[in-house]
Amino acid sequence: MSKSLKNIGVISLLTVVSRVLGLLRDSLALAIFGTGWVMSAFTTAFILPNLFRRLLAEGSMTAAFVPTLQEELHANGRPGTFALLSKVASWLVVVTGAVVLLAMAVFSQSRRIPGHEEKWYVAADLTVALFPYLALISLAAAFSATLNVLQRFVEPALSPIWLNLAMIATLALAASHFAGTPIAAIHWLCAGVLAGGFLQMAVPGAVLIGMGWRPRLDLGLSPRVREIALLMTPGIFGTAIYQINFSVSRLLAFSLDDASATYLYAINRLMEFPIGVFAVAVSTVVYPLIAAHAVKGDFGAMAGDFKKGIRLILIINVPAAAGLALLSRPIVRLIFQHGNVTHEAAHNMGLLLSLMAVGLPFFSVVSLMVRAFYAVKDTKTPVRVALVDFLINIGVSLVLIRFLGVVGIVAASTTAIIAQTYLLGRALVRRLPQMHFAPLWPSVAKVLVATAAMAGVVAGGWRALGWLGLGARATDAAAIAGLIPVGVAAYGLVLWVLRIEGRDELEAVLVRVPVVGRLFRPAL
């Protein structure tokens, strides 16, 4: 597990870099476009490419591909692994290429349908421009999954960094008088997405070639390919339900007014920071481990690594949720209130972020729960649970949106993810009794105590900053730069004193880090 913690640390560090670049990218985009309909049209246009990306690549394909690739690696070594990759990549090129061409043909005809606001036609035009990203990211997902199975985690973790750098570069060009209108500027942003997608595909592909893979077109339907297709089928439905769920929420927000879709986009980006930095890192490293245990039928070891992963996720994301809720407004103002983003828009985004933060621990845990089902090749149960989640989200959204607007959409998504977590956990224990969560409750209690202590420190510090009269911008900066590290230190100290489970493993990793080891080895 100590090796896994090191891999998690590497992925987390690179993900921090990626998320910081992502926030810089979004801050620059909102400064240029504001929260008006042009930016909302872009975020809405990205819905369908992302939907199919999840359907055909990063969601069901990866979930079906990893355990099957583990079996191939175990049975036939790297030659068999690379042969299977060539087959899967070939089919991805054919299927995603066909989907891209069909979607571009359909959406290019949107202006033949009269009677809609201009923002809907622009969203359709941008969808045409963005859809080729699907083919690029699908291949990138297959390459990254293969590298993860081969215990190469750095290159896949770099993938979103290339996308962010490309988009930042094109936004900078758009802002430097290369675009005379907002529509021209948003097309520069679309070009950045495509350039970033190419880099996301090319870099891990080049690494695999360096490791001995020789790409070739191979559309043969081997038993492994058929198995992946069979495993993907229910997974596609489950991912489709989830993504349609998400897409409907975005479309409801787009139909409310010109700004709500951008609000949801911005706060989702902020939520992805703690999820991506640690929860996704843990899931990325733990998933091949539990899949390997499942292949061998060692469900005791699988349960052990799964629970360690859940514990690590909760240790980070429970206090992260509290911190986001307490400091939502200064965080939003400092990151997004620039250029064309007004104080009112920042206030609204801060409110939505504080509400959405409640669901952060649940969003984080669900990712690993779903992968536990995929590790034992049970792709049907997550589909059934996702359907219930969809019905809850849509039903609550349609009721609350009439009274609360976009706040009702956020409240509905939080309600749905809590229900999904409960249902997945119950189904997982029924499927694998070794997965029962009783051993985790002492850790959860310690995390909650430490989070309460942290919240008290942060709330008291925020009130004290208000008394200093530093001015709004300086107070926000002081809160982010000062209260976050102070809160983290308070949380860590309480957790350490309470001897959180897994502390010994963390100590074993820390003492191997030269600087940390020299500082803390006597105490440890």
ABEGO torsion letter per residue (X at the ends): XAAAAAAAAAAAAAAAAAAAAAAAAAAAAAAAAEABAAAAAAAAAAAAAAAAAAAABABAAAAAAAAAAAAAAAAAEAAAAAAAAAAAAAAAAAAAAAAAAAAAAAAAAAAABBGBBAAAAAAAAAAAAAAAAAAAAAAAAAAAAAAAAAGBAAAAAAAAAAAAAAAAAAAAAAAAGABABAAAAAAAAAAAAAAAAAAAAAAAAAAAAAAGBBBBBBABBBAAAAAAAAAAAAAAAAAAAAAAAAAAAAAAAAAABAAAAAAAAAAAAAAAAAAAAAAAAAAAAAAAAAAAAAAAGBAAAAAAAAAAAAAAAAAAAAAAAAAAAAAAAAAAAAAABBEABBAAAAAAAAAAAAAAAAAAAAAAAAAAAAAAAAAAGBAAAAAAAAAAAAAAAAAAAAAAAAAAEAAAAAAAAAAAAAAAAAAAAAAAAAABAAABAAAAAAAAAAAAAAAAAAAAAAAAAAAAAAAAGAEAAAAAAAAAAAAAAAAAAAAAAAAAAAGBBGAAAAAAAAAABAAAAAAAAAAX
